[in-house]
Each structure stands twice: as C-alpha cells, then as structure tokens.
C-alpha cells in the first residue's frame, strides 16, 4: 500500500477513522477493552499479520519446552513479521495466560514490526512498557502462553476483541486504542479523515469561543460556508 496512505492514517485519531468507517457502513471496527502498554509511544499504523490461539490440550501440549512439543508457530510469526506489519492475536478475549512477553516483543520490534496487539494479556508488562514499542492488550499476567493456549494458525481471518481482522487489513493505534480499517477502504478514507480533523479543529475552537452546538456541531450550511471562507483566507 502507498506509503502516503499510511502517513495520512497515522496523522488522525481512531475516533476520526471510526466516523469515516461508519459513514461507509462499518459499525464497530474498534477493539474495545484493549489499552496501550506504557506511554513511550504515540501510536502506530500497520498491516495485520494474524495469529490464532485455541485452548491447549494435554495430549497435544504437554508440559515442557514448546520446541520439543512442536508448537513453534508463535516463534515463526515473530521471525516472519516485517516492517509496517503488526502482529494481531486472537486470544478469544481470554487473559488467563500471556499472548507474548518482552522477549518476543523485543524481537518483533527489532524486525521492524509496527506493533503487537492482543485481545488477551501480555506478561512482563513493566519491561514491555519500557521498550517504547506499540503494544496493546486487555491485561497483564505472569502466566506463560503454553499453560493455556495452543497457536493454531498464522495469517488467517481472526476475531480480535470481537472484531473481524483479515490478513493485510490496516490497524491504527493511538492512546485511545486500536481500530481495524478494512484494506479495501483504507485509501478511500485516508484523505477525508485528514480533512475531517482540520474541520473539527476549527469547529472545536468555535465551541471554545462560546458558540452553541446547534449549527456548529454538526456544522450547518452557514457554518460550513464560514469554514470555507476561513480556509481560503488561511
């Protein structure tokens, strides 16, 4: 995807993107309940590289080193993710064990990944926060992933926080959380999102100056005419 589109999507908020997607019929693209781990980053934009968890089972996932039991897809994912990609984990909203810890997130960061998102939990929360790497989760836990989860698939359609995520979809994160932009819609909403934020910054200043909501937000035809005049003079 054109880097200019990534740049535009990275300049706007998840709230703005949600509005633009709603106008195009996408009702709920936000990963509700996920929060950034730490405050050392502003946000991210990346293409989805998906990972799907299922519950572990004792005959398939015995106690011990996962290298010896053969379930190494998690390592394969981290060693395959590339620049402008974000690892997205379907943990079934289950926080009973970690989706990853600081070792895997550090490696993903070193490979140039844009971020790491799970609807489950991370372990090593303090260490992840210190990385300054975009990471979003529902919770923090000390329990290791093999105690509860088997990595079943990579780069297949998943649900993350009950939102459908397809490989290659565009995820955008900010301090509020993460939103999923269907790849087919990304180019079409990038510039309108930038324009929406410019308009809303102007409208917000009018509200701060004492203007009532009626006719200001949403803007009436008269207000839009005043905005266009302001743009022309700017």
ZAMARGU-4260 file (C-alpha; in steps of 0.2 Angstrom, whole numbers, plus 5000, padded with zeros to 4 digits):
<rodrens>
0) 5000/5000/5000 | 5006/5018/4996 | 5016/5025/5010 | 5007/5041/5008 | 4991/5032/5014
5) 5000/5026/5029 | 5006/5043/5033 | 4988/5050/5032 | 4981/5037/5043 | 4994/5039/5056
10) 4990/5058/5057 | 4972/5055/5063 | 4964/5048/5078 | 4955/5031/5079 | 4939/5041/5083
15) 4940/5050/5066 | 4943/5034/5057 | 4928/5026/5066 | 4917/5040/5060 | 4924/5038/5042
20) 4921/5020/5043 | 4903/5022/5050 | 4899/5033/5035 | 4904/5018/5024 | 4893/5005/5034
25) 4906/4998/5046 | 4898/5000/5063 | 4910/4993/5075 | 4929/4992/5070 | 4936/4997/5087
30) 4945/4984/5098 | 4935/4988/5114 | 4944/4985/5130 | 4962/4985/5124 | 4974/4998/5131
35) 4992/5003/5127 | 5006/4996/5137 | 5016/5010/5143 | 5016/5028/5137 | 5033/5028/5127
40) 5024/5029/5110 | 5011/5039/5102 | 5003/5026/5090 | 5006/5015/5075 | 4999/5010/5058
45) 5002/4993/5051 | 4996/4979/5040 | 4989/4964/5050 | 4999/4948/5052 | 4987/4937/5062
50) 4989/4923/5074 | 4975/4912/5081 | 4975/4904/5098 | 4964/4889/5104 | 4964/4881/5121
55) 4979/4870/5124 | 4976/4851/5127 | 4987/4840/5137 | 4990/4827/5124 | 4995/4840/5111
60) 5003/4852/5123 | 5012/4843/5136 | 5022/4852/5150 | 5039/4857/5144 | 5048/4866/5131
65) 5037/4870/5116 | 5051/4867/5104 | 5051/4849/5109 | 5032/4848/5108 | 5032/4855/5091
70) 5021/4871/5093 | 5033/4884/5087 | 5021/4894/5076 | 5022/4909/5088 | 5041/4910/5085
75) 5038/4908/5066 | 5027/4923/5067 | 5039/4934/5076 | 5053/4929/5064 | 5042/4932/5049
80) 5034/4949/5053 | 5041/4963/5044 | 5041/4982/5043 | 5024/4990/5043 | 5016/4974/5049
85) 5008/4972/5066 | 5005/4956/5075 | 4987/4953/5079 | 4982/4939/5091 | 4965/4931/5093
90) 4966/4925/5111 | 4947/4923/5112 | 4947/4938/5124 | 4955/4926/5137 | 4968/4934/5149
95) 4972/4918/5158 | 4989/4916/5150 | 5000/4928/5140 | 5000/4930/5122 | 5018/4935/5122
100) 5031/4943/5133 | 5045/4956/5132 | 5057/4944/5123 | 5046/4941/5108 | 5040/4959/5108
105) 5058/4965/5108 | 5062/4953/5093 | 5047/4959/5084 | 5052/4977/5087 | 5070/4973/5080
110) 5062/4966/5065 | 5054/4982/5061 | 5036/4977/5066 | 5024/4992/5068 | 5016/4985/5084
115) 5009/4970/5093 | 4990/4968/5098 | 4981/4955/5108 | 4964/4953/5115 | 4972/4943/5129
120) 4986/4948/5140 | 5005/4951/5140 | 5017/4946/5153 | 5032/4956/5158 | 5022/4972/5157
125) 5034/4983/5165 | 5048/4978/5153 | 5036/4980/5138 | 5031/4997/5144 | 5050/5002/5144
130) 5053/4996/5126 | 5043/5011/5119 | 5036/4999/5106 | 5017/5000/5102 | 5009/4986/5112
135) 4990/4984/5116 | 4982/4971/5127 | 4967/4968/5138 | 4978/4964/5154 | 4994/4959/5161
140) 4998/4942/5168 | 5013/4932/5174 | 5007/4915/5166 | 5016/4909/5151 | 5006/4905/5135
145) 5008/4886/5134 | 4999/4885/5151 | 4983/4889/5142 | 4985/4892/5123 | 4990/4882/5108
150) 4995/4893/5092 | 4983/4886/5079 | 4986/4897/5064 | 4995/4911/5056 | 4989/4924/5043
155) 4971/4918/5043 | 4955/4928/5047 | 4953/4930/5065 | 4942/4939/5078 | 4952/4951/5090
160) 4941/4959/5103 | 4926/4953/5093 | 4931/4962/5078 | 4935/4953/5061 | 4953/4955/5056
165) 4959/4949/5039 | 4977/4947/5035 | 4983/4963/5027 | 4969/4974/5035 | 4976/4991/5041
170) 4977/4993/5060 | 4979/5010/5068 | 4983/5013/5086 | 4983/5029/5097 | 4982/5032/5115
175) 4964/5028/5115 | 4966/5010/5107 | 4966/5001/5091 | 4954/5002/5076 | 4953/4990/5061
180) 4952/4998/5044 | 4947/4985/5030 | 4961/4986/5017 | 4948/4989/5003 | 4943/5005/5012
185) 4960/5012/5018 | 4964/5023/5003 | 4947/5030/5002 | 4946/5036/5020 | 4964/5042/5022
190) 4962/5060/5015 | 4944/5063/5021 | 4950/5058/5038 | 4963/5072/5037 | 4950/5084/5031
195) 4938/5079/5045 | 4951/5083/5058 | 4955/5100/5050 | 4937/5105/5050 | 4934/5098/5068
200) 4949/5108/5075 | 4941/5124/5068 | 4924/5119/5075 | 4931/5115/5092 | 4939/5132/5093
205) 4922/5140/5089 | 4914/5129/5104 | 4928/5135/5115 | 4924/5153/5110 | 4906/5151/5116
210) 4896/5145/5101 | 4882/5133/5104 | 4882/5116/5097 | 4866/5119/5087 | 4873/5124/5070
215) 4891/5122/5075 | 4892/5103/5078 | 4887/5096/5066 | 4890/5111/5056 | 4876/5119/5047
220) 4877/5125/5029 | 4881/5143/5036 | 4895/5136/5047 | 4902/5127/5033 | 4902/5142/5022
225) 4911/5151/5036 | 4924/5137/5037 | 4927/5138/5018 | 4930/5157/5019 | 4942/5154/5034
230) 4951/5141/5023 | 4953/5152/5008 | 4960/5166/5019 | 4972/5154/5028
</rodrens>
